[in-house]
Amino acid sequence: MPATCNSLETRLSHTWHERHLLNQALTHRSFGADNNERLEYLGDGILNCVVGLMLYQRFSELPEGRLSRLRANLVNQDSLHDIARELDLGRYLRLGEGELKSGGASRPSILADALESLFGAAFLDGGFETARAMIERLFSERINAINPTVQGKDAKTRLQEWLQSRRHGLPRYTLSDTSGQAHAQTFHVECRIDILNITTLGQGCNRKTAEQVAAAAALAQLEGKKTATKSVPSTRNTQPA
């Protein structure tokens, strides 16, 4: 293995009895035939089940459509990539020479797939409750942070709806810069709402994420202006003439 897995197992709060399952979960197809693709398939199903159950229990008042959107936002590649980076998962992966040289250990798709593979491997090693406990530990903070009055739609969708409801034009997103190595770039995006004289910046591991960050910043500005307007006391002369 590229690095000892003891620290990874500690972070995941599970020690594998069947070590080959852990090794397989961390093996990319570029390394060999005994790779993690089948475990990824299994882990994806378990992840959707557990996160769906967590949302079902946490938000008993939400309808199916809202729950589905919440789950999609939680289990997409960007979210899984963020968790994988928090686990420093890239240092444990087994990659082929070409993939290793091209920066595969930090590629979002590879890290997201490996994380799902670990869920599948945990299920086979310790059963559903083991996999469930692992997923709950990794996702509980994210689910607890959800505000059901604003979540369920991404920031770009909410910004668009806010503007359209007030008959304003749509925001313009412009890629202003990219930085970092080709395999681990950071994208910088500008969101402009000309009619309101608002410009915000966002950055992320891909353009889509950067646009979402910029849209969220624009929404925060709009909500701040709304609050400030409400809090400004009236200056009208109320004294009798």
N, C-alpha and C positions, 0 to 999 in steps of 0.2 A: 504494500500500500504506500502511496506517496507520503502519508503522515499517519502516525498512530491514531487509531480511532477512539482511544479511551476518552479523550476530551469531548469528542462529538457525542459519544454515548452518554456522557455525563450531562451534556446540554439537552439531550433528548430524553433523559431520565429513563433509559432502557439499555440494558446490556444484552446483546444478542447471544442466545444459546447456540443457535445454528449460525456459525460465523460466515459460512459461505453465502448466506442470504444477505448479510451486510456487505460483503465484498461484491456480490453481484449488483446490489442496489447502487453501488458507487462506481460501477464500470460502464463507461460509455461504449457505444457500438464501435467506435473507432479503435478501441483497444482489443476487442475480440468478440467471438460469437456468443460467449456466455455473458451477455450484457444485460442492462437494466430495462429494456423496452417492455418486456412482459410484466415486470414488477410495476413499471410506471402505469400501465393500463389498469392493473389491479388497484394501485394506490389512488388513482384518479377517481375511481368509483367510490372507494372508502372515504376519501376526502369530501366529495360532494354529499355523501350520506351524512357524515358527522357534522359538517358545517350547516347543512340543511336542518338537522335536528337541533343544533345549538340555536339557530335563528328561530325555528319554530317554537322553542321553549322560551326564548328571551323576548320575543315580540308576538304575544298571543293575539294581538289585535290587528295585525297586518294581514292583508289578503295575499293570495298565492302569487300574484304578479309582482308585488313589492318584494316579497321574500325571494323570489327567483332573481330579481335584479340585484338585491343585496348579496346573495350567494355568488352570482357571477362576478361582482366586483371584488369579492374576497378571495376567490380561487383562480383568478386570471393569472397570466404569466407575470405581470408586473408585481402583483402581490406576493406570489410564490418566490420570485427572484429576490424581493426585499427580505423575506424571511431566510432564504438560503444564504444571503450575504451576512445577515445577523449571526447565523450559525458558522460563518466562515467555511461554508461547505466546499468551496472550490479547492481548498488545499487537500481534501481527502479523495478527490476524484481520480479514477484511473482512466487516462486518455491516451489515444494513439499519438505517435510522435508528431504527426502533422497537425492534429487538433491541439496538441499541447503548445506547439510553436506559434500557432495562430491565435492563441489566447482563449482557448475553449473553456479554461477553468473559470473564467469570469463572464462567459456568454450567458445572457439571461435565459435563453431557451434550454440550454444544457443544465443550468442550475435548477430551474423550475422542474424539469423532468426528473432530475436526481432526487429532489425533495419528495415528489410523489412516489418515486420508487422506494424511498425509505419507509413511507407509510405502508406500502404493499409488503415490504420485507418485515415490518413490525407485526403486521397482521398474521403473516405466515409463521412467524417465530413465537408470538405470544397470544394470538387470538384477537378478536375484535376489540375487546376492552383495552388491550395494550395499545393498539393503534388509535383508538378513540381518545385515550388519555393523552397520548402524544400530541394529537391534533388539537385537542382542547387547550393544552398548555401553550401551544404556539399561536392560537387564534383568539384566545379569550380576551386579551386586552383590546384587540382590534374590534371585536364584536361589542364589548362593553362601551367602547368609544363612539359607537354609532348613535346618531341622533335620528330617530325615525321620522321626524318632521322634515328633515332635509336630505336624508340619505335615500338610496334606492335609485337615484338618477345621478349620473356623474356630473362633475362641475360644468363641463361644456354644455350639456343639455340644460342644466338649471339656469346658466347664464343666458342661453339662447331664449328660453321661455320667459325669463324676467324681462328681457329687452323687447321681445315680440308682444308681450302683454301690455307694454307701454308704447307700442307702435314705433319703436326704435329699430334702426338697421342692425344687422348681425355684426358681431365682432370680427376683426381680421387678425389672423394668426400668421406670423412671419418668423421663419427660422433666421435668427440673427447671428448665431455662431455655433460651432462645434469645437470641442476640446478633448484632449486625451488621445490615447493610442487607438488605432482602427478597431481593435477588438473590444475596447472598453471606453467608448466615446461618451461624452456628456453633451446633450443637446440643449441649446439656449433658445427659447422661443419668446417672442413679444406678442402680447395681446393688446389690440388697440380698439377703443370704442370712441370714435372721433366726435360724435355728437355730444358725448358727455365729457370729453377731454380726459379720458382715462387711458393710461398705458401701464401695463404690468408685465413683469418678466417671470418666466418659469424655466426650470431646468430639470432634466431627468435622463435616464439611461437610454431613452428613445424619444422620438419627436412626439409621439402620442402622449407619453407621460408628461413631458414638458408643457404641452398645450393644456393638459388638465390642471397642472400646477398654476399656470398663468391665469386660467379661467377662474380657479378658486380664489386667487388673489384679487381679481377684478370683482368677484362677488363680495368679498370681504370689504372692499372699498365702497361698493354700492350700499351695502348694509350699514356701514359706518356713517355714510352721508345721510342715510335715512334716519338713523338714530340721532345724529347731530341736529338734523332739521327739527325733529320732534322736541328736542331738549332746549332749543333756543327760545327764550321768553319773548312774548309779544312786545313790540316797542311802540304800538299805536298809542296815541294820546287819548286816554280815557277820561280826562278831566272835562268837565262841562265847559262850553264856550262862554 
